[in-house]
Amino acid sequence: MTSNICEIEKLVELFDLQKNDSDLSDDDQQSYPEEGRPKKEKKHTDKSKAKKFNPYEKIAPKPVENKEVKDPDEMLDDNVVLESEKHKADWKKTPKWDLSYKQQVTASDVFLQMGFKTPSSSSCEDMIIVVELPGENQKNMDLKILQQSLTLSTPNFYLDITLPHPVDPQRGNAQFDKDAEKLTITLRMDRELDFVNF
């Protein structure tokens, strides 16, 4: 066992990075006179200046660049969300909401069963989202509907949801019930295989 330790120590000495090595051996250095002897280049290893890598060190966040719109009349992409909108939503509550589906059923679907409609959600044409907004007024609501998302902002509430199916933003409607304090949003779904189901 001691021979293995000695061999390991010799290997450590062989690969020791602290020693200053040169291309010439000690015998070659002694054969030259003092003036003609090649100078050893000293490696400056200052431990205080060398920065050690700590794998457990926290990574500092990169500074966020403010992206401002140069021209307010410029049209923005629907998927772009401004930083100011994100900060406004930080302190607002998320309202309670419910999602359901609705079919447009005719007499031929019920009695004759001539169509391809089934009771499943794949045969539904409309998506209905009911949002409870206690203490809100219809005038203070801002509703934005995109193909895959819905954003609702009021003075006290903020709702941003991703829709389970793509919708047609132009073919939807919204109604606010003052007594129940609920907003009912009806959206027409626009799925790829709807022509097969109907």
Secondary structure as GFF3:
##gff-version 3
##sequence-region A 1 198
A	DSSP	alpha_helix	2	14	.	.	.	ID=ss1
A	DSSP	alpha_helix	26	31	.	.	.	ID=ss2
A	DSSP	alpha_helix	83	89	.	.	.	ID=ss3
A	DSSP	beta_strand	97	102	.	.	.	ID=ss4
A	DSSP	alpha_helix	107	107	.	.	.	ID=ss5
A	DSSP	pi_helix	108	112	.	.	.	ID=ss6
A	DSSP	three_ten_helix	121	123	.	.	.	ID=ss7
A	DSSP	beta_strand	126	132	.	.	.	ID=ss8
A	DSSP	three_ten_helix	138	140	.	.	.	ID=ss9
A	DSSP	beta_strand	142	145	.	.	.	ID=ss10
A	DSSP	beta_strand	149	153	.	.	.	ID=ss11
A	DSSP	beta_strand	158	162	.	.	.	ID=ss12
A	DSSP	beta_strand	167	177	.	.	.	ID=ss13
A	DSSP	beta_strand	182	189	.	.	.	ID=ss14
A	DSSP	alpha_helix	194	197	.	.	.	ID=ss15
###
